[in-house]
Amino acid sequence: MPRFRKRLKNNAIYLGVSAVSAFFNAVPREVAVFIGSLFGFLGYLLYSKDRYRADRHLRFAFGDKLSPMERNKIIRRMFINFGANFSDAVRIKKYFHSELRPVIDVEGIEYFEEVYNRGRGVIGVTGHIGNFELLAAYFAGVGYKAAAIGRELYDKRLNALLVTNRESLGLVNIDTKDSPRRILECLKSGYVLGVLIDTDSFRVRGKMIPSFGRLSNTPVGQSIIGLRSGAGFVPVVCVRNGRKYKVIVKPEVTIERSDDFETDVYNITKKCTEALEGIINEYKDQWIWMHNRWRTRIKKEDLTQ
């Protein structure tokens, strides 16, 4: 019976996502964004557990620097932004060049091109902020060799929809379970590789890195491969800017190499996390605060790093 219920639930979710995606692709963008924003607001009203988790994480990050009213406003806007971003993300395959590309402004592209033109690969340091699906599509859609690492979704049909959407503009999709050799080959071929570094996952190797003043389990696979391949680390996000978007590129993150590789891995991951944190601070209502960033418990040995 539990398997049947799970299958029934997964079928309902898949059919729902497919129907919503088809609807968003059938109506004008203004209508899709309005309905997406409305869905986001309804999510804010209905999902009290997610509201509570987001508020808890905001208190983790900012303590009493934000009032309850300010936190609530950030959370409400976060839900609305997420719905609006989703409505655009599912339109990437059909409308990127005609509708989405014209509303994307770019800031700091010279930082990216400086590293990209070396031909040794770019680690695009990003996170669950703004429209991260559109971010990856942008770089592929304007002609850069681009790839993105992502975890396979629990439902293979939903995963196929996501991958098809990504690959429609030439983006190479890399699953977290793929061989590191494939990632290394992409970097050696000069690709920009988008990596979400704000996840607390037991599926990949991580280190306890400070994030908003709290030790946070942070993936380090991208740091290991980037340091070994000679790729550059460039923080980049795509944030919502009214009816438009802004791709923000920050200067390359570098460290002074030491004699200890593990120390270098820790240091580059820490500096990348700090760079992403700085962007989140500026666009608080665009990061997904209900994401469980601080799930892993701190061990005594972590406190001595």
Contacts in CASP RR format, 6 or more apart in sequence:
PFRMAT RR
TARGET T0000
AUTHOR 0000-0000-0000
METHOD contacts of the structure
MODEL  1
MPRFRKRLKNNAIYLGVSAVSAFFNAVPREVAVFIGSLFGFLGYLLYSKD
RYRADRHLRFAFGDKLSPMERNKIIRRMFINFGANFSDAVRIKKYFHSEL
RPVIDVEGIEYFEEVYNRGRGVIGVTGHIGNFELLAAYFAGVGYKAAAIG
RELYDKRLNALLVTNRESLGLVNIDTKDSPRRILECLKSGYVLGVLIDTD
SFRVRGKMIPSFGRLSNTPVGQSIIGLRSGAGFVPVVCVRNGRKYKVIVK
PEVTIERSDDFETDVYNITKKCTEALEGIINEYKDQWIWMHNRWRTRIKK
EDLTQ
10 154 0 8 1.000
10 155 0 8 1.000
13 155 0 8 1.000
13 158 0 8 1.000
14 155 0 8 1.000
14 157 0 8 1.000
14 158 0 8 1.000
17 158 0 8 1.000
17 161 0 8 1.000
18 161 0 8 1.000
20 90 0 8 1.000
21 90 0 8 1.000
21 161 0 8 1.000
23 32 0 8 1.000
23 35 0 8 1.000
24 32 0 8 1.000
24 35 0 8 1.000
24 36 0 8 1.000
24 87 0 8 1.000
24 90 0 8 1.000
24 91 0 8 1.000
25 32 0 8 1.000
25 90 0 8 1.000
25 91 0 8 1.000
25 94 0 8 1.000
25 95 0 8 1.000
27 35 0 8 1.000
29 88 0 8 1.000
29 91 0 8 1.000
29 95 0 8 1.000
29 99 0 8 1.000
32 87 0 8 1.000
32 88 0 8 1.000
32 91 0 8 1.000
33 84 0 8 1.000
33 87 0 8 1.000
33 88 0 8 1.000
33 243 0 8 1.000
35 87 0 8 1.000
36 83 0 8 1.000
36 84 0 8 1.000
36 86 0 8 1.000
36 87 0 8 1.000
37 80 0 8 1.000
37 83 0 8 1.000
37 84 0 8 1.000
37 87 0 8 1.000
39 83 0 8 1.000
39 86 0 8 1.000
40 79 0 8 1.000
40 80 0 8 1.000
40 82 0 8 1.000
40 83 0 8 1.000
40 84 0 8 1.000
41 76 0 8 1.000
41 79 0 8 1.000
41 80 0 8 1.000
43 50 0 8 1.000
43 79 0 8 1.000
44 51 0 8 1.000
44 75 0 8 1.000
44 76 0 8 1.000
44 79 0 8 1.000
44 80 0 8 1.000
50 290 0 8 1.000
51 75 0 8 1.000
51 290 0 8 1.000
53 289 0 8 1.000
53 290 0 8 1.000
53 292 0 8 1.000
54 75 0 8 1.000
54 78 0 8 1.000
54 289 0 8 1.000
54 290 0 8 1.000
55 68 0 8 1.000
55 71 0 8 1.000
55 72 0 8 1.000
55 75 0 8 1.000
55 289 0 8 1.000
57 289 0 8 1.000
57 290 0 8 1.000
57 291 0 8 1.000
57 293 0 8 1.000
57 294 0 8 1.000
58 66 0 8 1.000
58 71 0 8 1.000
58 74 0 8 1.000
58 75 0 8 1.000
58 284 0 8 1.000
58 289 0 8 1.000
59 66 0 8 1.000
59 71 0 8 1.000
60 212 0 8 1.000
60 214 0 8 1.000
60 294 0 8 1.000
61 212 0 8 1.000
61 213 0 8 1.000
61 214 0 8 1.000
62 212 0 8 1.000
66 74 0 8 1.000
73 285 0 8 1.000
74 284 0 8 1.000
74 285 0 8 1.000
74 289 0 8 1.000
75 285 0 8 1.000
75 289 0 8 1.000
77 285 0 8 1.000
78 285 0 8 1.000
78 286 0 8 1.000
78 287 0 8 1.000
78 288 0 8 1.000
78 289 0 8 1.000
81 130 0 8 1.000
81 240 0 8 1.000
81 285 0 8 1.000
81 286 0 8 1.000
82 288 0 8 1.000
84 240 0 8 1.000
85 130 0 8 1.000
85 131 0 8 1.000
85 133 0 8 1.000
85 134 0 8 1.000
85 240 0 8 1.000
88 100 0 8 1.000
88 131 0 8 1.000
88 134 0 8 1.000
89 131 0 8 1.000
89 133 0 8 1.000
89 134 0 8 1.000
89 165 0 8 1.000
90 165 0 8 1.000
91 99 0 8 1.000
91 100 0 8 1.000
92 100 0 8 1.000
92 133 0 8 1.000
92 134 0 8 1.000
92 137 0 8 1.000
92 165 0 8 1.000
92 168 0 8 1.000
92 169 0 8 1.000
93 164 0 8 1.000
93 165 0 8 1.000
93 168 0 8 1.000
93 169 0 8 1.000
96 137 0 8 1.000
96 141 0 8 1.000
96 168 0 8 1.000
96 169 0 8 1.000
97 141 0 8 1.000
100 134 0 8 1.000
100 137 0 8 1.000
100 245 0 8 1.000
101 138 0 8 1.000
101 141 0 8 1.000
101 142 0 8 1.000
103 243 0 8 1.000
103 244 0 8 1.000
103 245 0 8 1.000
104 134 0 8 1.000
104 138 0 8 1.000
104 238 0 8 1.000
104 244 0 8 1.000
104 245 0 8 1.000
104 246 0 8 1.000
104 247 0 8 1.000
105 241 0 8 1.000
105 244 0 8 1.000
105 245 0 8 1.000
105 246 0 8 1.000
105 247 0 8 1.000
106 246 0 8 1.000
106 247 0 8 1.000
106 249 0 8 1.000
107 246 0 8 1.000
107 247 0 8 1.000
107 248 0 8 1.000
107 249 0 8 1.000
108 248 0 8 1.000
108 249 0 8 1.000
108 250 0 8 1.000
109 247 0 8 1.000
109 249 0 8 1.000
111 234 0 8 1.000
111 249 0 8 1.000
111 250 0 8 1.000
111 251 0 8 1.000
111 252 0 8 1.000
112 122 0 8 1.000
112 192 0 8 1.000
112 234 0 8 1.000
112 236 0 8 1.000
112 249 0 8 1.000
114 252 0 8 1.000
115 121 0 8 1.000
115 122 0 8 1.000
115 232 0 8 1.000
115 234 0 8 1.000
115 252 0 8 1.000
116 122 0 8 1.000
116 144 0 8 1.000
116 190 0 8 1.000
116 192 0 8 1.000
118 232 0 8 1.000
119 190 0 8 1.000
120 187 0 8 1.000
120 188 0 8 1.000
120 190 0 8 1.000
120 229 0 8 1.000
120 230 0 8 1.000
120 231 0 8 1.000
120 232 0 8 1.000
121 186 0 8 1.000
121 187 0 8 1.000
121 188 0 8 1.000
121 189 0 8 1.000
121 190 0 8 1.000
121 191 0 8 1.000
121 192 0 8 1.000
121 193 0 8 1.000
121 229 0 8 1.000
121 230 0 8 1.000
121 231 0 8 1.000
121 232 0 8 1.000
122 187 0 8 1.000
122 190 0 8 1.000
122 191 0 8 1.000
122 192 0 8 1.000
122 193 0 8 1.000
122 231 0 8 1.000
122 232 0 8 1.000
122 233 0 8 1.000
122 234 0 8 1.000
123 187 0 8 1.000
123 193 0 8 1.000
123 194 0 8 1.000
123 195 0 8 1.000
123 222 0 8 1.000
123 223 0 8 1.000
123 225 0 8 1.000
123 226 0 8 1.000
123 231 0 8 1.000
123 232 0 8 1.000
123 233 0 8 1.000
123 234 0 8 1.000
124 192 0 8 1.000
124 193 0 8 1.000
124 194 0 8 1.000
124 195 0 8 1.000
124 233 0 8 1.000
124 234 0 8 1.000
124 235 0 8 1.000
124 236 0 8 1.000
125 194 0 8 1.000
125 195 0 8 1.000
125 197 0 8 1.000
125 222 0 8 1.000
125 233 0 8 1.000
125 234 0 8 1.000
125 235 0 8 1.000
125 236 0 8 1.000
125 253 0 8 1.000
125 272 0 8 1.000
125 275 0 8 1.000
125 276 0 8 1.000
126 132 0 8 1.000
126 135 0 8 1.000
126 194 0 8 1.000
126 195 0 8 1.000
126 196 0 8 1.000
126 197 0 8 1.000
126 235 0 8 1.000
126 236 0 8 1.000
126 237 0 8 1.000
126 276 0 8 1.000
127 196 0 8 1.000
127 197 0 8 1.000
127 198 0 8 1.000
127 237 0 8 1.000
127 276 0 8 1.000
127 287 0 8 1.000
128 196 0 8 1.000
128 198 0 8 1.000
128 199 0 8 1.000
128 287 0 8 1.000
128 288 0 8 1.000
128 291 0 8 1.000
129 198 0 8 1.000
129 237 0 8 1.000
129 239 0 8 1.000
129 276 0 8 1.000
129 279 0 8 1.000
129 280 0 8 1.000
129 283 0 8 1.000
129 286 0 8 1.000
129 287 0 8 1.000
129 288 0 8 1.000
130 237 0 8 1.000
130 238 0 8 1.000
130 239 0 8 1.000
130 240 0 8 1.000
130 283 0 8 1.000
130 286 0 8 1.000
130 287 0 8 1.000
131 238 0 8 1.000
131 239 0 8 1.000
131 240 0 8 1.000
131 245 0 8 1.000
132 196 0 8 1.000
132 237 0 8 1.000
132 238 0 8 1.000
133 165 0 8 1.000
133 166 0 8 1.000
134 238 0 8 1.000
134 245 0 8 1.000
135 236 0 8 1.000
135 237 0 8 1.000
135 238 0 8 1.000
135 247 0 8 1.000
136 146 0 8 1.000
136 148 0 8 1.000
136 166 0 8 1.000
136 171 0 8 1.000
136 194 0 8 1.000
137 166 0 8 1.000
137 169 0 8 1.000
137 171 0 8 1.000
138 238 0 8 1.000
138 247 0 8 1.000
139 146 0 8 1.000
139 171 0 8 1.000
139 192 0 8 1.000
140 146 0 8 1.000
140 169 0 8 1.000
140 170 0 8 1.000
140 171 0 8 1.000
141 169 0 8 1.000
141 170 0 8 1.000
141 171 0 8 1.000
144 192 0 8 1.000
145 189 0 8 1.000
145 190 0 8 1.000
145 191 0 8 1.000
145 192 0 8 1.000
146 170 0 8 1.000
146 171 0 8 1.000
146 172 0 8 1.000
146 191 0 8 1.000
146 192 0 8 1.000
146 193 0 8 1.000
146 194 0 8 1.000
147 171 0 8 1.000
147 172 0 8 1.000
147 173 0 8 1.000
147 174 0 8 1.000
147 183 0 8 1.000
147 186 0 8 1.000
147 191 0 8 1.000
147 192 0 8 1.000
147 193 0 8 1.000
147 194 0 8 1.000
148 166 0 8 1.000
148 171 0 8 1.000
148 172 0 8 1.000
148 173 0 8 1.000
148 174 0 8 1.000
148 193 0 8 1.000
148 194 0 8 1.000
149 174 0 8 1.000
149 175 0 8 1.000
149 176 0 8 1.000
149 183 0 8 1.000
149 193 0 8 1.000
149 194 0 8 1.000
149 195 0 8 1.000
149 196 0 8 1.000
149 222 0 8 1.000
150 173 0 8 1.000
150 174 0 8 1.000
150 175 0 8 1.000
150 176 0 8 1.000
150 196 0 8 1.000
151 175 0 8 1.000
151 176 0 8 1.000
151 201 0 8 1.000
151 203 0 8 1.000
152 159 0 8 1.000
152 175 0 8 1.000
152 176 0 8 1.000
152 177 0 8 1.000
153 159 0 8 1.000
153 162 0 8 1.000
163 173 0 8 1.000
166 173 0 8 1.000
167 173 0 8 1.000
172 186 0 8 1.000
172 191 0 8 1.000
174 182 0 8 1.000
174 183 0 8 1.000
174 186 0 8 1.000
174 193 0 8 1.000
176 203 0 8 1.000
176 204 0 8 1.000
180 221 0 8 1.000
180 225 0 8 1.000
183 193 0 8 1.000
183 225 0 8 1.000
184 225 0 8 1.000
184 228 0 8 1.000
184 229 0 8 1.000
186 193 0 8 1.000
187 193 0 8 1.000
187 225 0 8 1.000
187 226 0 8 1.000
187 229 0 8 1.000
187 230 0 8 1.000
187 231 0 8 1.000
188 229 0 8 1.000
192 234 0 8 1.000
193 222 0 8 1.000
193 231 0 8 1.000
195 219 0 8 1.000
195 222 0 8 1.000
197 218 0 8 1.000
197 219 0 8 1.000
197 222 0 8 1.000
197 269 0 8 1.000
197 272 0 8 1.000
197 273 0 8 1.000
197 276 0 8 1.000
198 211 0 8 1.000
198 218 0 8 1.000
198 273 0 8 1.000
198 276 0 8 1.000
198 287 0 8 1.000
198 291 0 8 1.000
198 293 0 8 1.000
199 219 0 8 1.000
199 291 0 8 1.000
199 293 0 8 1.000
200 216 0 8 1.000
200 217 0 8 1.000
200 218 0 8 1.000
200 292 0 8 1.000
200 293 0 8 1.000
200 294 0 8 1.000
200 295 0 8 1.000
200 296 0 8 1.000
201 217 0 8 1.000
201 219 0 8 1.000
202 296 0 8 1.000
204 219 0 8 1.000
204 221 0 8 1.000
205 219 0 8 1.000
205 220 0 8 1.000
205 221 0 8 1.000
205 224 0 8 1.000
206 217 0 8 1.000
206 218 0 8 1.000
206 219 0 8 1.000
206 220 0 8 1.000
206 221 0 8 1.000
207 217 0 8 1.000
207 218 0 8 1.000
207 220 0 8 1.000
207 265 0 8 1.000
207 266 0 8 1.000
207 269 0 8 1.000
207 305 0 8 1.000
208 215 0 8 1.000
208 216 0 8 1.000
208 217 0 8 1.000
208 218 0 8 1.000
208 296 0 8 1.000
208 298 0 8 1.000
208 299 0 8 1.000
208 302 0 8 1.000
208 305 0 8 1.000
209 215 0 8 1.000
209 216 0 8 1.000
209 218 0 8 1.000
209 266 0 8 1.000
209 269 0 8 1.000
209 270 0 8 1.000
209 273 0 8 1.000
210 216 0 8 1.000
210 270 0 8 1.000
210 273 0 8 1.000
211 218 0 8 1.000
211 273 0 8 1.000
211 277 0 8 1.000
211 293 0 8 1.000
211 294 0 8 1.000
212 277 0 8 1.000
214 294 0 8 1.000
215 298 0 8 1.000
215 302 0 8 1.000
215 303 0 8 1.000
216 273 0 8 1.000
216 293 0 8 1.000
216 294 0 8 1.000
216 296 0 8 1.000
217 295 0 8 1.000
217 296 0 8 1.000
218 269 0 8 1.000
218 273 0 8 1.000
220 265 0 8 1.000
220 266 0 8 1.000
220 269 0 8 1.000
223 233 0 8 1.000
223 265 0 8 1.000
223 268 0 8 1.000
223 269 0 8 1.000
223 272 0 8 1.000
224 265 0 8 1.000
225 231 0 8 1.000
226 232 0 8 1.000
226 233 0 8 1.000
227 261 0 8 1.000
227 264 0 8 1.000
227 265 0 8 1.000
227 268 0 8 1.000
232 252 0 8 1.000
232 253 0 8 1.000
232 254 0 8 1.000
233 252 0 8 1.000
233 253 0 8 1.000
233 254 0 8 1.000
233 268 0 8 1.000
233 271 0 8 1.000
233 272 0 8 1.000
234 249 0 8 1.000
234 250 0 8 1.000
234 251 0 8 1.000
234 252 0 8 1.000
234 253 0 8 1.000
235 249 0 8 1.000
235 250 0 8 1.000
235 253 0 8 1.000
235 272 0 8 1.000
235 275 0 8 1.000
235 276 0 8 1.000
235 279 0 8 1.000
236 247 0 8 1.000
236 248 0 8 1.000
236 249 0 8 1.000
236 250 0 8 1.000
237 247 0 8 1.000
237 248 0 8 1.000
237 276 0 8 1.000
237 279 0 8 1.000
237 283 0 8 1.000
238 245 0 8 1.000
238 246 0 8 1.000
238 247 0 8 1.000
238 248 0 8 1.000
239 245 0 8 1.000
239 246 0 8 1.000
239 248 0 8 1.000
239 279 0 8 1.000
239 283 0 8 1.000
239 286 0 8 1.000
240 286 0 8 1.000
248 279 0 8 1.000
250 275 0 8 1.000
250 279 0 8 1.000
253 268 0 8 1.000
253 271 0 8 1.000
253 272 0 8 1.000
253 275 0 8 1.000
254 271 0 8 1.000
255 264 0 8 1.000
255 267 0 8 1.000
255 268 0 8 1.000
255 271 0 8 1.000
257 264 0 8 1.000
258 264 0 8 1.000
258 267 0 8 1.000
266 305 0 8 1.000
280 286 0 8 1.000
280 287 0 8 1.000
END
